[in-house]
Amino acid sequence: MFAVIFLCLLSLSYAIPATLEGTVVDFTDPKIKGHLAALAHMGASCMIKAQPPRADVEAYLTNTPAQTYRGQCFATCMLESSDVIDRGQVNREILIKLASVINGRNSYVVRKLKEVSRRCSMIVTSDDFKDRCVFGAMYNNCLNKNMKEFRFPEEIAAEVLKVLPFHLVTTKRTPYK
């Protein structure tokens, strides 16, 4: 992934409320718009690597589990690109740092994320899930399940989907591993 700062929104897509009104993050802020542009760039890179179907990219942006192995690889790529997962290990400190940049160190989002990420790290381990893509996807799913009230607003997810290179996805290539 790009700089750690740019990954906040994507790797923490579960950390943002569902609508623009009353969101924790001001999506009209130029700084946030820059993060969204970086998110789209990172998503494009992971799409080329993982070759997921559109439905799985949409699932990632709406905090629902991927339906295919390639979709699981996409979720893992996003986490690895942000260094949240490195060599099969979750780096909770980076996850919290990313969330803190956008939401504030002592925000409700970060406080809840600290607890949820701790629990998910105990439940989902690379010892239990040997496959890299399955491990990353399961960890992502655990975070999403336990932080349902925080996710990308639908309007933002739709904008990100518009700029992703779905025309480059082919099932003929071997997915990200």
C-alpha positions in Angstrom: 0.0 0.0 0.0 0.9 3.6 -0.1 1.8 5.6 2.9 0.2 4.3 6.0 -1.9 7.5 6.3 -3.6 6.9 2.9 -4.7 3.5 3.9 -6.9 4.6 6.8 -10.1 4.7 4.9 -9.8 1.5 3.1 -8.4 -0.7 5.7 -10.8 0.8 8.2 -13.8 0.9 6.0 -15.7 -0.6 8.9 -14.8 2.5 11.0 -17.1 4.9 9.3 -20.9 5.3 9.8 -23.3 4.4 7.0 -24.5 7.8 5.9 -22.9 11.1 5.2 -25.1 12.9 7.7 -23.7 12.5 11.2 -20.6 10.7 10.0 -17.5 10.6 12.1 -15.4 11.7 9.1 -16.0 14.8 7.0 -16.0 13.4 3.5 -16.0 16.9 2.0 -12.6 17.7 3.6 -9.9 18.0 0.9 -7.6 15.9 3.1 -10.2 13.1 3.2 -10.8 13.4 -0.5 -7.0 12.8 -0.9 -7.3 9.7 1.2 -10.2 8.5 -1.0 -8.1 9.0 -4.1 -5.3 6.9 -2.6 -7.9 4.3 -1.6 -9.1 4.0 -5.1 -5.4 3.7 -6.3 -4.8 1.0 -3.7 -8.0 -0.8 -4.6 -7.0 -0.8 -8.3 -3.6 -2.3 -7.5 -5.3 -5.1 -5.4 -7.9 -5.7 -8.1 -5.1 -6.3 -10.6 -3.3 -8.6 -8.2 -6.3 -10.6 -6.9 -8.7 -10.4 -9.9 -11.9 -10.4 -7.8 -15.4 -10.2 -9.2 -17.1 -6.8 -8.9 -19.5 -8.3 -6.3 -16.6 -9.1 -4.0 -15.2 -5.5 -4.3 -18.6 -4.2 -3.5 -18.8 -6.6 -0.5 -15.5 -5.3 0.8 -16.7 -1.7 0.6 -20.0 -2.5 2.3 -18.5 -4.7 5.0 -19.9 -8.0 3.9 -17.8 -11.2 3.4 -16.4 -12.0 -0.1 -18.2 -14.9 -1.9 -15.1 -16.1 -3.8 -11.6 -17.0 -3.1 -10.4 -14.1 -5.3 -12.5 -11.7 -3.2 -10.9 -13.0 -0.1 -7.5 -12.4 -1.7 -8.6 -8.8 -2.5 -9.5 -8.2 1.2 -6.1 -9.6 2.2 -4.3 -7.5 -0.3 -5.9 -4.4 1.1 -4.8 -5.3 4.6 -1.3 -6.3 3.6 -0.9 -3.1 1.5 -1.6 -1.1 4.6 0.8 -3.2 6.6 -2.1 -4.2 8.9 -1.2 -7.8 8.0 2.5 -8.5 7.5 3.8 -12.0 6.9 0.8 -13.6 8.3 0.6 -11.5 11.5 -1.8 -8.8 12.3 -0.2 -5.5 13.4 -2.8 -4.0 15.7 -0.6 -1.0 16.4 -0.7 0.0 12.7 -4.4 -0.6 12.5 -5.0 1.7 15.5 -2.6 4.3 14.2 -4.4 4.3 10.8 -7.8 4.8 12.6 -6.3 7.5 14.8 -5.1 9.6 11.9 -8.7 10.0 10.6 -10.8 9.6 13.7 -8.6 11.0 16.5 -6.6 9.0 19.0 -9.2 9.1 21.8 -12.3 8.8 19.5 -15.1 6.3 20.1 -14.1 4.5 16.9 -10.5 4.0 18.0 -11.5 3.0 21.5 -13.9 0.4 20.1 -11.4 -0.7 17.5 -8.7 -1.4 20.1 -11.0 -3.9 21.8 -12.5 -5.4 18.7 -9.1 -5.9 17.0 -7.7 -7.5 20.2 -10.6 -10.0 20.2 -10.3 -10.7 16.5 -6.6 -11.3 16.8 -7.4 -14.0 19.4 -10.1 -15.6 17.3 -8.5 -15.4 13.9 -4.9 -16.6 13.8 -2.7 -17.7 10.9 -2.2 -21.0 12.8 -5.9 -21.7 12.4 -6.1 -20.3 8.8 -3.0 -21.4 7.0 -4.1 -19.9 3.6 -3.0 -16.3 3.3 -6.2 -15.1 1.6 -8.5 -16.9 3.9 -6.7 -15.6 7.0 -6.8 -12.0 5.8 -10.5 -12.3 4.8 -11.5 -13.9 8.1 -9.7 -11.2 10.1 -11.4 -8.5 8.0 -14.8 -10.2 8.4 -14.3 -10.4 12.2 -13.6 -6.7 12.3 -16.6 -5.9 10.1 -18.9 -8.1 12.1 -18.0 -6.4 15.4 -18.0 -2.8 14.1 -21.1 -2.9 12.0 -22.1 0.7 12.8 -19.0 2.0 11.2 -18.5 1.7 7.4 -18.2 3.6 4.3 -21.3 5.7 3.4 -23.0 4.1 0.4 -22.4 7.3 -1.6 -18.6 7.0 -1.0 -18.5 3.3 -1.8 -20.3 4.0 -5.1 -17.8 6.7 -6.0 -14.9 4.4 -5.3 -16.4 1.7 -7.4 -16.8 4.1 -10.4 -13.0 4.5 -10.7 -11.8 1.0 -10.1 -10.5 -0.9 -13.2 -13.0 -3.7 -13.5 -12.1 -4.0 -17.2 -8.7 -5.4 -16.2 -10.1 -8.3 -14.2 -10.0 -11.6 -15.9 -10.5 -15.0 -14.5 -7.7 -16.3 -16.7 -4.9 -15.1 -14.3 -3.9 -16.8 -11.1 -5.1 -14.8 -8.1 -2.9 -13.0 -5.6 -1.2 -15.4 -3.3 
